[in-house]
Amino acid sequence: MAEGLESWRKLYHRILVSLPASEMPQIQQRLQQTNPATVLLRPKIEGVWEEITRDDNWAPFYELLRRVQNPYLSDSSLPDLSRAK
């Protein structure tokens, strides 16, 4: 798997350096629109899962779900999913 990632990185780098500098702002904008603002690393996922399995506490899951689905909204404008089924 690491080999595949390294090959992808090299290819991506070659493509980027072949493009004119004038296109970089557009590429940056596309990346910001499509890349996740909330990155889910294993410790975060395990922490949320621990709350569910230990205490049947789904609140951290719903909070994480809100942040993933609405990464650029303020907390006050996010819907309350803690009672969702």
N, C-alpha and C positions, 0 to 999 in steps of 0.2 A: 504494500500500500504506500509506503514512503517513497518508493521509486516512482510510482504513478504521480504522486503529488509533486515530486521534484521535476519530473518531465513536464507536467502542466505549468509549473512556475517558469521554467526556462522558455517554453513556448509563449506563454503570456508576456514575458519580458521582451522576447524578440518582436512580438507584434507591437507592443507599446513603443519601443524605441524606433520602430519603422514608421510610425505615424508622425505627421507634422505637429509641432508644438502648439499650433493654433487649435488643434482638436482636443487638447488636454482638458480644458474647462468642461467641455461637453461630456467627456469620458468620466471626469470626476463627478459631475452631476448625476449621470446614469448610475454610477456605483453607489452614491449616497442614497439614491431612490430605491435601489434593489437589494443592497446588502442590509442584513438585519441590524437594527440599532441595539437590540438586546441579544447578547450572545449567551447561549445556554451551555455552560460548562458542566461537566459531570458533578462536581461538588454541589452546585446549585440544584440540579435535578435530584440528586440524592437527598439533599436537605428537605426539599419539598415532599419527596416520597416518604421520608422518615416521619414527617408530621402526619401524613395520611395513614400510614400503617400503624404507628404507635398510638395516636390519639383520635383517629378518624377526623382529623382537622384538615378540611379542604380549603380553608381561607388562603394559605400561602400559594396553593395551586391556582386559585382564581385570580389572585393578585399578579402572579407571574403571567398568567394567560392574558390579563388586561394589558400588561406592559409589552408583551410580544405583539399583540394585535394592534395596539395603539401607542407605538414607541414615542411619538412626538407630541402627544396630548398631555396636558397637565393632569395631575391626579384628580382634581376637582371636576374635570370634564369627562372622566372615564365612567362608563356605566358600572354599577355595582353588580358584580357577578357572584358574589358570595352566597347568594340564595338560589342561584341557577341550578337547574336539574338536568 
